[in-house]
Amino acid sequence: MFIPTPGPAEPRSLCTDCGVSRTSDPKACGRACQFIKPDYDSLEARVHGRARDAGKQDETHFGVFRRMLRASLASPRPGAQWTGIATRMGERLLATGAVDAVLTVVPDPEDRWKPVPAIITRPDDMAKARGMRMGYAPLLALLEPARQQGLRRLAVIGIPCQVYALRALEAELDFERIYVVGTPCSDNTTTANFHHFLALLSDAPETISYLEFRADYHVELRFDDGRVRTIPFLKLPISKLPRDFFPLTCRTCVDYSNALADVTVGYMAGEGEQWIIVRNERGEELVQLLGDEMKTGAPRSRGKRAAAVKGFLANVERAAGGLPLRTMPDWVRPIVAWLQPRVGPRGLEFARTRIEMKACETIVHLRREEGEKLKNMAPAHVWRLVEPYGLTPASNENRKH
């Protein structure tokens, strides 16, 4: 495993430090950044062979796909966030010789929650990449040192803003082959902010070893001593977080499902398992690498999302640029928290709910804080998602597609 020291970041507005600004050509940000003028139609056509089809169920929400699965490893890997599918794919790619290296993140030696970009060349070292990190990591700054080492075939495990920039620059990178395993992301923050959040959840936050937002409307915490605790979403101390806890970039992200990955491995439609979106032939190869190691089934869909999205939109509009307000009386919260996992959207409907919430949030926050950028930053499929909730582009907000 090799952990290069990236160069300094160029100051940018609306930046998640994907790593491009730390390369020898920081001006490449102008043609690579998701937060300037994303062109999903063209990149999807190049990566997947076609752009998303608005007439195909769920492609407007999740992007181009061949099939979707509920999945879990038959033998869960210790230290993995779920069962370890994403890191196992990287491990198998290295073990079979399909790639020379995997670019991903590992924990900082001084802080298990802080992501550090690493070039992994040995299958056994993929175990070090298991688990969730929170914070920004200049993953794409590793592309140049990887090329300098003579590595020609890569796999990249990344979040959407990293993957978008990778795809935008891929044709000029001169690698023989790149596999992309994407993980969903919408609400990232700094590692320091995340520690503040952990401190609101426990009197001993330094002992928390695992945190996951689950599809049953609960956050799961695990502790070093083996204890497990779950907290309903409605009982999280969101009101105690600063209004800028999530930066504007993450509040205006248009790609929660990592649409340009070969395969997306996440949780939203998994209902306790992982949710896999196979997008193209390389994605099929990645799934086939795991063979019988992985138990799979068809995603299910239950409940209805419209009321939840409308309520979320109203809260975002009232929040005046901060985190969504919650006006529910305290005595009602336990009742709703009990009802949500039983009658709320679940499976694919839960995933659609989150995608539409993020789309609404994008439009509201951009209009309020960066109105002049809305025309270029909101793709056509985002406008299609928010139209049922009364959000439509003004004449100066609609990009010609």
N, C-alpha and C positions, 0 to 999 in steps of 0.2 A: 504494500500500500504506500502510495506517495502523496504527500500533502504539500503542494507548492504554496509559496507565499505570494498572493496576488499583489499587483501594483495598487496604487491608490485609486479610489473611485473619482471619476469626474463628477462635479456637482450637476445634478439634473433635477428638474421639477418632475413630479409624478414618477418617481423611480423606486423600484424594489431591488436595485443592485443585483441584477441577474448575472453580472460579471462582464458584460460587453464593454462597458466604459473603462474597465481595468486592463483591457488588452492593448496591443500596440496600435490599434486603430479605434480609439474611442468615438470617433465620428460615425462609426457604424451604427451607433444607437439610433441615428436619424432614420435609418432604413430598416431597423430591426425591432423597434420598441412597440409593444402592444398598446402603450398609452399615448401614441402619437396619431397614427392613422392606420389601424389594423385592416388588413385585407384578407379576411377568412376565406372568402370564395376562391380566390386565386391559390392560396396556400393549401386549402383542402383539396382542390383539383389536382395540384401537383403531388401532394403527399398520398392522398387516398384514391386518386383517379377520377374524382368528381366532387363537386360542392354538395353541401347538404340539400336534401330534397324536402321542400316545405310540404309536399303532399304525402310524405311518408311519416307515419306516426312516430313521434318522439325525436325526429332528426332536428327540428327547430330547437328543441330543448337541449339535446345532448350532442348534436353534431353527427357527422357521417358514421355509420356503423354497419357491420355485417350481422352481428348478433350480440346479445347481452346475456349474461349468466349471473346466477348466485353461486358463489364458490367458496371453498375453504380447503386448506391443506389437510389431508387425512392425518398427518402428524404435525401439529402446530409447532412452529419453531420458537424456542425460548427467547424472550426479549423482543419478539415481534409485536407490532401494534395490533394486528389481528392475528392471522395465522402465519403470515410471512410470505405471501404470494409474490409481492414485488421483488423482494430481495432474493427469493428463491429463483426467480426468472434470471436475475443477474448472475447468480451462482451457476446455474445450468449453462448459460451462455458462455461463461468462462471455462467451465469444465469440459464442454463439448468442442471448444476451440472456435466457436462461432464469432467470438469477439476477442480482441487483445486486451481490452480494459473496460471497466464500468466507471462512469463518472457519476458520483452521487455524494451524499453528505454523511458524515459520521459525527458523533458528539465531541465537543471540545473536552480535552482532558480535565479542565477546571470546572466545567459546567455541562451536565448531561443534557440540558435542554438546548444548548447553543449549537447550531449546525455549522460544520466545517467542511468545505468541499474537499473531496479526496478522489484520487485515481486509484482504483482497485484492480489489480492484475491477477490475484490468486483467489480461487473460489472460496477458500476457507475464510478469507478476510471479509466476505460479504456479511458475515454474522455481525461485524462491527457497525454495519449500516442499519441494523434492525431498529425499529422503534420510531416514534414521532419526535421531531425537533420543532422548535418554534423560534422564528427569527428569519433574518435575511442572509442569504449565502450566495456569494458571487460564483455560482457553479460554472458558468460559461467561461470564466477566466481560465479554466483548466484546459480549454481546447488547444490553446497554443502550446503549453508544455507537453500535452499529449502528442501533438504532432511532432514536436522537437524530439521526443523520445522514440519516434518511428512507429507509433501506434497507428494502425491504419483502419481497424474495424472497432467501432465503439458501441457501447450501449450507454444511454443516458437515462437516469431516473430523476425526473424533475417535476416541478409544479408549473402551472400554465404560463406564467409570464416568462419563465426560463425556456419553456418549450417553444413558445411563439417566436422568441428571438432566435433560437437555434434553427427553427425551420426557415425563418426569413433569410438567414445567412448560409444555410446548409449547402447550397449549390456552389458557393465560393470557398468552402472550407477545405476541399481537396482530401476528404476521407473516402476510403473505399466503400464503407457501409456504416450506417448508424441506425441502431434500434432505439426506439424511444418508449420507455415505460412511464406513463404519466400518472400522477396522483392528483385528485381533485383539490382545489384550494379556493377559498374566497376571502377569508378573514385572517390574514397573517398580521403579526405585530412584531415589535422588537422583543428580543429575549428579555430585556429588562422589564418591559411592560408585562410580559408573561409571568415573570416572577412576582410582580405585584398582584396579578390575578390569583396565582397560587396561594399567596399570603391571605387572600380574602376567603379562601376555601378551607384552610386548615391552620391550626395553631403551630403546626410543625411542617411548613411547606417544603423544607429541605428533604423530608422523608418521602415525598410523593414521587413515585417512580413511573407513573403511567397516567395519562389523561386522554379520554376519548369522548367526543360528542357522538352519541349513539342515535340510531334511527328510531329508538323507542322513546325519544324525548327526554333522555337522561344523559348526564355526564357521568362517566365511570372514572373513579380514582382508585389507584392501587398504591400501596405503601410498601416501604422496604421490609416491614415486618410481616408482610403477607396479607394485611387487612385490605378489604375491598369496600368502597363506599360509592353509592350512586346518589346523584342529586338531580331532581327534576329541573328541566330548563327554566321553568317559571320561578324557581327558587334560587337561581343564580344571582349573585350580587352585582348585576349589571349596572345598577344605578350608582354604585360606588366607584365605577371606573371613570377616568377622565374622558371628556368628550372626544379627544383625539387619540383614544386608545388604539383604534384602527385607523391607519392613514387613509388619505383620500384615494390612493391607488387601489387599495383593497376594497374600499367601499364603492368603487366604480369599475371593478373587474367584470369583464363580459364573458369570461371563459372558465366558469366554475368546473366544468366537466373535462377540461384539458383536451379540447377537440382535435388538436394536431398531433397527439401521441399515436403511436401504433396500437397501443392497448392502454386503456385507463383502468386502474385498479383502485377502487374506493369503497365507500361503505353505504352511501345514501339509500340505495334500493336493495341492500343486502339483507335487511331484517335479521340482524345478528350474524350474518356471514358477510363476505365481501361481494362487491358488485363489480363485474368485469364487463367493459365495453370493448369488443373486438372490432377494430375499425378498418383493417386492411390485411393484405396477405402477410406482412411481417407480424402483425398482431396475432394472426392465426399460428404462425411459427412459434411465437412466444408461449401461447397457450399449449400447443402440442408438446413443447419441451417438457412440461410438467406431467403429461400423460396421466397415469392412474394415481399419481401423487395427489391429485386435486379432485375433490368431490364437487360435482356441479349440478345445478338444477335451473329451471326457468324462473326469472323474476316474477313476483306477484304484484298486484296492484289493488289497493283497497282504500276506501274513503274518498273524500272530495276536497280539493284544494282551494276553491275560490274564496271561501270565507276567511281562511287563514291568510291568504295573500292580501286580501282587501284590508284586513286588520293590521297586517304588518305595514302596508303602504301608508295607512293613516297614521301609524305611530312614527314612521320615518318622516312624514311631512310635518308632524308636530314637533319633531326633535330639533329643528332649527340647525341642522348640520352636525349634531352630536349623535350618540347612540340612540336607537329607537326607544321612545318612552314607553313605560308600562303603567297604565292607569288603573289596572285591576285592583280592587280592594284586597288586602292581605288575607281576609277570611275566605275569599273565593279561590285563591291560588291553589290550595291543596286539592280542592274539588276538581278544578280544571287539569291540574297535574295528573290526577288519577284517571281522568277521562281521556286525555290526549292519546296515550298509547293504545287505547281501546277503540276509540271512534275516530281519531284524527287520520290524516293521510298516512298511508304506510306503503312500503315497497316502492314501486315506480312512481306512485302518486306522491309519496313523500319527496322523492327526488325532483319531480316536476315542480312541487311547491317551492323547494329551495332555489331552483333555477329561476323561477318567476319572481321570487322575492329579491334575488340578486339583481335581476334585470330592472325591477322597479327602483331599487336602491340606486343603481347606476344613473338612471335618468334624473331622479330627484336631486342627488348630490351634485351631479355635473351642472344641472341648471342653476343650482344655488351658488356653487363655488367656482366653477370654471365653464360658464355658459358658452364662451366662444369656442371651446374644445368639443362640445357635444356633437356637433355636426360630423366631425371626423372620427370621434372615439366610439360612437354607438353604431355598430353594424346593423344591417337591415333586419337580421333575425331577432335582435334585441327588441326592436320596435314591434315586431310581430308578437312577441311574448307579452308586452305590456299593454297592447291595444285593448284587450278585454277589460282592463282596469281603468280605462279613460285616459291613458297617457298616449298622446299622439304628437308627432313632430310638428313644430311650427315651420313656416316656410324657410326660415334661416337655420333650421336644425336638421334638415333631411339631406343627407349626402346622396349624390347621384351614384347609383350602384350599377 
